[in-house]
């Protein structure tokens, strides 16, 4: 297959490009800069110039491909609603280009928007009154609608809060930088709170399997570990950063961490259905081992 990927130069995107090429696919990767183009070429793909707000470029990339993997997202935490609106416009544009073809359109989402206090599954519905995460769920709504009405094979890939590995620039390094500024590694005083996690290489394999044989209108979870205690994650970060570890109240966490306090909540999530349907078996290192042995802070 010739596959158009947005976010192809990103952390998960580069691993996905390499995984697809290893299995005989060709990749056309969205590149918004020369640096992005070079990264895509290095991973084995072909760059396609444009960005998420250039809808005509997105349409051309989708139309020239046998399927689309949409991994890019504008991570503007000061205007998260605006970022989600940009995401929906991009999905609609690419969906329009694929309409009536039966070709796959995979989009990325997250598990943090699922209900708290229960095991999240592929069939769990996002909470609708939990900003900012409820805004992100509107992209999934749109994808399911396009899949049903426009004759495409739409799938939602719900990623955990941390897809980890060497070169990670997600929540773990962001929190590490905040901890450095604060002079202490912080977790909220609910010691039972957990994050699901997946190694980058395993996430890339799941994306390929979903592209090749995933069903229409379905959600998949690239979750290798259902729940790693946030306290344990923060303790490892404190050790690696040589900082004390401090428990704080939710109110203190908001004061010290701002937006990022909202992500340090219990998010136990399963991938049982994904594993059964796609035959996905993660093999990468666990999060705590990876943080201890492979991260450079």
N, C-alpha and C positions, 0 to 999 in steps of 0.2 A: 504493500500500500504506500501511496504518497500521502504523507500526513502533515497538515499545517498545525504548528504549535505556537501559541502565544505564551510568552514567558520562557521561551526556549533557552535563553541565556541565563536564566535564574538557577537557583540552587537545586530545586527539584527538576526543572526543565532540562538542564544539561545532562543529568543522569538519565532522564527519559529519552532524550535524543540518542544517547549512546546505547541504551537498551533496545530501542527500536531498530537502529541500524545493525546492531549485532544479530538481530533476528530477521534481517532481510528487507526491512522497510526503508523508504526514503523520507527525509524530513525537510520541510520548508519552515524555517523559523522566523517569527516576527522579530525585527531588529529596529529599535528606535535610535540607535547610535552606532558609530563605527566600532566601539568597544563591544557592543552586543553582537554585531555582525562577526567580529573576529572570534568571539567565544563560540558562536554557533558553528562557524567553519571548523574550529579546532575540535568540536565535539563530533564533527562529521556531517553536519547539516548544511543546507543552503539558506542564506539570509534573504528575507523579504522585508524591505524597508517599510516602516509605518509605526503606528502606536495605537493604543486602545481608543483614542479619540478620532483617529482617522478611519472612519467607518468604511469608506470606499476601498481602502487598502485591505481591511479585514475581509470584505466581501470578495475581493480578487483572490486573496490567499485561500479562502475557503473553497471558492469555485474551482480553483486549480488543483484541488486535492481530493483524495478518496475518503478523508475523514479529518476531523478537527479535535485537537486537545487544547482546551482553554485554561491555561495555568496562570496567566498574568493577572495582577490586581494592583490598583493604585493604593499603596499603603499610607494614606493620609489620615492619621488618627485624629487630626483636628477637624476634619470634614469627612467622617466615615460615611455619612449618608450620601454625600456627593460621590465618593468612591464607588459606592454600591450602585448609584444611578449610572455611572460610566460603565460599570460591569454589565448591567442589564442592556444598555444600548449596544454594547459590543456583541453580546450573546444574540440579541435580536437580529443584528446585521448578518452575523455568520449563519444563523439559522435560516434567514431569508435566502442566502446563497445556496444552502443545501436543500431547500424545500423540495419535497417530492422525490428525492433521490434514495431515501432509505440509508444514507450514509451516517456514520456515527459522529455525534457532537458530544464530547465529554467536557464537563465544566468542574471547576474546583469549588469546594465549600468547606465548612469546618464543623467539628463536633461540639464546639463550645456553645452553640445555640440550642442544644438538646436539653430536655427537662433535667433538672437537678434531682438528686436523691433516688435515682433509679438507673439500671443498666441501659445505656443507649444502644439501640440496635439499628440496622439498616431500615427498619420499618417505623422507627420513632419519628414523630413529627416535631419540627422545631417549635420552640416557644415563641409566641407572637407578641409578647409584651415585655421583651427583655432587650432593650436597646443597649449597645449598638448591634448585637448579633441578630436580632429579628430583621433588621434591614437586609442583611446578607441572604436571609432565607427567601427573599423575593426573587433573587436570581434563580434559585432552584424551582420556584413556582413557575417562572417563565419558561425554563427549560422543559419541565414536564408538559406544559401547555404546547410548546412547539413540537415536542416529540409526538404528542397525540394528534395535533391538528395539521402539522406541516409535513408529515411523512419522513421524519428523520429518526435516527436511533439515538435518542438523547439519554445521557447518563450523568448522574451527579456523583462525584468522588469527594466524600467528606474526610478531610485530613484531620489528624489530631493536632493539638496545640503545638507539639514539637515533632517535626520530621528532622531527625538529627543525623550528624555525620560531619566529617572534616569539611570546612568551608561554610558551615551553617551561619546564616545571618538572620535567623528568625528570633522567636521570643527569648530563647536561652541567652544568646549574646546581648540582646537588648536589655534584659533584666540584669545580666552581669555588669553592664556599663552603669546602670542605675545603682546597683549595689556598691560599686566603686565610689560613685558620687556621694552616696549616703554614708559610706564608711561601715556598712554592715549588710549582711545578707538577710533578707526579710521574707518571712512566710506568715500567712494569716493564721490566727491561733486555733483554727479548726485543723487539728493534726491528722484527721482522717481524709482530707481532701486529696484527690488523685488526678493525675493526668494520664490519658492514653499516649502512646508513643510508637514511632516507627522509624527504622533506619531508612535513609534516603534511597539506598539501592533496592530495598524491598518495596518502597513506594513506586519506584519506576517499573518494577516487574508487574505490580498490580495494575498500573495504568495501561501497560501493553496488553495484558490479558483482557482487561475490560474493552479495550479498543478492538481486539481480535474477535472476542466471542461474547461480550456483555449484551444483555437484553435491553430493549427499549423501555424508557420510562422508569429505570431502576436506579437505586442508590447503592453504592459500594463503599466499604470502609477499609482503607489501608491501615489497619490497626494490628501491630505485632504484640504490644503489651496493653492489656485492658486498663490497667491503672497503676501508675507508679506514684507513691506518695510525694506530694509537693514538698513536704518537709525534708524528705530524703534528697530530692533534687537540689533544694536550696542548701542543704548541709554539704553536699559535694561541691557546689559552687563556692560556698564559704571557705571550704578547705583549699580549693584550687586558687582562690583569690586571696587567701590568707586574711580573711575577714571573720569577725564574730558573726554568729547566727542569732537572729532576734525574732521572737514571736510578737506580732502586733495585732490589734483589733482590726476589724474591717474598716472602721472609720480612720484609724491611723494609716492603714494601707492605702486608702484613697488619697490621703494627704501626702504620703511619701512616694507613691507609685503612679498616681493619676490614673489614666486610662488602663494601665497595665494591672491595676489592682483587680479589675473586673475579670481578668483571665485566670486568676489564681483561685479557682473554685473547683469543686468536685465534678469530674467529667468522665466517670467510669463508662467505657464504651466497648462494645463487642464487635468482632468481625466474623462471627461464626457463619453467617449466611454467605458472606463474600467468599470465604474459604471453600465452602461446599460448592457454590455455583461456578467459581472460576478455577478451582484447584490451586489457589494461592497458598504458598507455604513460606512465610518469612524466615530468613536465615541469618540476617545481620545481627550485630551485637545489640544488647539491651541498652537503654538510655544511660543508666548509671555507670555501666562499664565503659561506654563510649566517652562520657564526660570525664571519667577518671583517667583513661588511657590515651585518648586521641585528640582531645580539644586543647587548643593553645589559647591561653587567656593573657 
